[in-house]
Amino acid sequence: MQRVERTARLAASPDQVFAYISDLDSLAEWQGGVTSAHHTSEGGMRTGATAEVTREMMGQRIVAPLLVTAYEPPRLLGIASKVSGVEADATLELSPADDGAATDLAFAMEIRGSGVTSFMEPMIAGAARGDIEASLERLQAKFDGAG
């Protein structure tokens, strides 16, 4: 298993940040590599909801099913996916900063290969690290001065 984690401070309240990051319509705007996303279950975003995301990673187009594993506005969003024998579990933890005017966002991803894909974990983690860093930079740009 490989774990990648990065944090950033965003100039918006946890409510504002959570509403944005949990909206599939905005996912391609801020998450590195994502080109499209749509729900595959009814009932909107909630624990147990499913979606499909198309992303570009390491030069390849990947269509990935997603499962929302945690949905606790405005503090926690968890997402799991499995593609070609590689599992990825992401958590986005939000905590208030600056008396609630800002948000500290921790974005973590655990990557596990199984059998023949386990050797790919370090390479996938490296790509994920870059995507997480780019995602946090986009979020900072989005909320810069929005507080």
PEQUIQUI-V291128 format. One line per field, one symbol per residue. phi: phi as a letter, one per 30 degrees, with the letter a starting at -180 (. if undefined). burial: + if it has 24 or more other C-alpha atoms within 12 Angstrom, else -. Layout:
# PEQUIQUI-V291128
phi: ???
burial: ???
This chain:
# PEQUIQUI-V291128
phi: .cbbbbbaccdadeddddeddccedceddcceidcaaadcbdjidaejdbabbcbcbhibdbcbdbbdcabbdccabbbbabbhiccbbcbbccbdbhhidbbccccbbcbbcbhdcdddedddddddedddddddddddddceidd
burial: -+++++++++++++++++++++++-++++++++++++++-----+++-+++++++-+------++++++++-+++++++++++--+++++++++++-----++++++++++++-------+--++-+++-++++++++++-++----
